[in-house]
């Protein structure tokens, strides 16, 4: 299913709402969805229904806070918002990602 604890999932959901609002959604994609894999970073797709003013700062805050919660594990945060250019990574995250 995915290699995250219930506590980690709850933390990521709460942090998403705190940093990006109640309408934001977050998906996990990449190696964390493979139960047979070991280690690896955590890839998150943060989907925002409204334009974001400072996406780099939002991604950095989210990444740092989740990384601390996961004992220093590397966390990559990709942001999707109406005012940001859509890249192939957004499509992969949306298609393969699992909504938390």
N, C-alpha and C positions, 0 to 999 in steps of 0.2 A: 504494500500500500504506500507507505512513505516512512522514511526514517526520521521521524520527529515525535517527541513525546507530547502527550495531551497538554502538559504545562507549557511547552514551547509553542504549540499551536495557539493556545489561549493568549499567550504573551504577544505573539505576532499579530493576532486579530485586534487585541486591545491597542497595541502600538499603532497599527494602521489607522484605526478610528481616531486616536489621539493626534497623530501627525497629519493625517490627510482627510479626516472627516468621516462621518458615518456612512456616506455613500460610496466610499472607496472600497475596492476589493483587492485581495491579494491572492496570488497563485504561487505554488511551489512548482518548479520544473527542474529538469536536469537529473543529475545522478541521485539526488535525494529521493526520487520516486522509485528507485531500484532497490528493493529490499535485499537483494543478493550482494550489492556493492558494499564496500567499506570506505569509511572516510569521505573525503570530498567536501567541496564547499556547498553552501546553500544558495540556490538561485531563486530569487523572488521577483515576480512581476507585479508591480503596484499599478492598478488600473483606476484612473481618476476620471469621473464624469465631467469635470470642469477644468478649464485651463489652470496650469500651475505656474506660479511666479518664479520660483527658484528651484528647478528640478534637481540640480546638482546638490544643493544643500539638503533637500528632502531625502534624496537617495543616501547621502553621507550619514545623516542622522539615523535613518532607519537601519542602515548597514551596521553602524557602530553599536547601536543599542541591542540589536539582535545578536551580534557577534559576542558582546559581553554576556548576554544571557546564555549563549552556547559555549562558554568557556574559551573564547578566542577563535572559534571556528570562522573561516573566511565566509563572508556573506556578500553576494552580489545582488544589487537591487536595480532592476530595470523599470523605468516609469513610462506608462502609456497615458497620455492626456490629449485632449483635442488640439492643443496648441503645439504639440511636439511632433516632429517628423516620425513617421512609422518606418521602422527598420525590420529586417528579417527576424531579428531576435524577438521582437514583439509578437510576430506571428507564431514562432515556435513556442514561446511562453504561453500564449493564449490557447493554442491548439493542443499542446502536450501537457500543459500545466494542470494542476489540481487545485481547485478553489478551496481556500481555508474558510 
